[in-house]
Amino acid sequence: MPNNNHNHNDEIETPKETMMMAFCIAHPGDQVGQVMQIPKPSPEAGFALVRVLRAGVCNTDLEILQGYMGFTGVLGHEFVGVVEDVNDDSASFKEKWMGQRVCGDINVGCGDCRVCLNTDQLDSSCGCSMMSRNHCPNRTVLGTLKRNGTMAEYLTLPLSNLHLVPPEVPDEVAVFAEPLAAACRIPEQGLIRYSPKRPDKVAILGDGKLGLMIAEVLGREYSSACQQQQQDNSDNYPPPVLFGKHPHKLDLVKHSSGVECKLVSECQDASAFNGVAAAHAGQYDVVVDATGSPAGLSLAAGLCRPMGTLVRSGV
């Protein structure tokens, strides 16, 4: 006779290998989130299954916990991981990606709109047309918009979003690939002129993780331009200036990059109509605001010259 005394829950329990641990937001503005078991994702056609090795924490994640973007699901968009499965009929694609350590673009385009298909050659004048899919109006965004993120044992992304991590780059460095890409996007767009006749004066606001990375990237760009033009660090070829609130953070970059570091108080004047000290008001051709705050944006606008370029990064 059949045993009718077994626990009914045993019949419907999900096999453990199909589940994973993840840090999830149950509803917008959850504020704390929770670690829980959720179904392990399966890669759709053209996607890879990635086992997460490390996930980073961004200030955007903290804002999402407070309700930004109205996001629910697995939090996080910074990661380094290992490809464990590839859903693609091409043997060469599987051979290329299986077992590889990767990081990835966080935006997943719809694949069907004119931006994804790039039929209008968006931004072709500055060489940006290949990246137009990152700006698909119908995109989902890893851990930010309608797509589970990185604070889990596994995630899925299109193969086209993946980037191989060189063997010499450790996990604790590779996990910063996404914010570093945001920093590199500034020179990639050709926003700064290094002409020896009239080089741009550049200011960076904010000494958080992204601000420091931008300082490193723009400092190296400046040093390279100096070498190419055989210029020195004179007043006629000024280095980028990083304004921050924390001396110990500024110390992290002032000896390793070609930037000049100053406390933000040096460019502030509460008595001025725009809050900017006269010595700095309207003195910069390009100003990068990496503060993520309304006050930072207002200060950046005051530093920027008329018809200059104001860049908001990481927001």
C-alpha positions, 0 to 999 in steps of 0.5 A: 500500500502507498504511504499516505503519511508523507509531508505534502510539502515534499511533493512541491519543494523546488530542487535546491539546484534550481534555486539561488541566494540573492539580495532582493528588494520586495517593493519600491523604497524597501530601504533594507531589502532581504537575502532570500532564495529565488529561482536560478535564472536560465539564459535565453537565446543569445545569453550567458549564465554567469556565476557571480564572483564579486558584486560591487555596491554603488551609491545608486544601489543605496538610492534604489533602496530609498525608492529611486527608479521604483525598482523591485528584484535583485539589486546591483549592477557592478560585478565580475563573474564566470560564464557557466552556461551559454545559450547559443547554437554556435560552437565557437561562441560556447568555446569562446565564453564557457569558463571565462571570467567576465564583466559586462555592460549593464544596459540590455537593448530591445534589439528591434528599435532604430537605436538598437539597429543603428539605422540612423548612424547615431553619433557617427561623427564622434565614433559613438554609433557602435554604442547606441544600443546602450541608449535603447529607449526600451532597454532594461538595466541590470539591477536598476530597471526591470532586470535582476542584478548582480547581488546574487549567485547567478545572473544572465546577460547577452553575450554581446554585453560581456567583456573578457577580464585579463588574467592579470586583473584580480577580481577585486579590481575587475569588479570596478569595470562598470564605474570605470567605463563611466569615467572612460566615457568622458574622453571617449566622447571627445569632450575635452580638447588638448590642443596646445594653442588653447587646451581646455581647463577641466574641473571635477567635482566629487571625491567619491568612487566615481569622482576618483576614477574620473580623476585617474582617467582624465589625469592620464589623458592629460599626461599623455597629451602633455607628452605628445605635445612636449608640454610641461605642467605650466599655466599654459597647459593646466592639469585637471582640478579635482575638488573634494571634501575629504583630504584622505580621499584626495590623497588617493589620486594626487600622487598617481594621476596628473590632476591637481587636488583641492578642497571644495571649500576653495571654490566656494563663497557663500556671499557670491550670488551663485556660491562660487568664489570669484577666482573660480567662477566661470573659469573652466571649459569642462566641468564634470559633476560626480557628486550626484547632488543638486548642490554639486550641480549648482556649483558645477554650473557656476564653475563652468564658463559661458558656452562651456561643457557641463558633464553629469556623470553617474546619475 
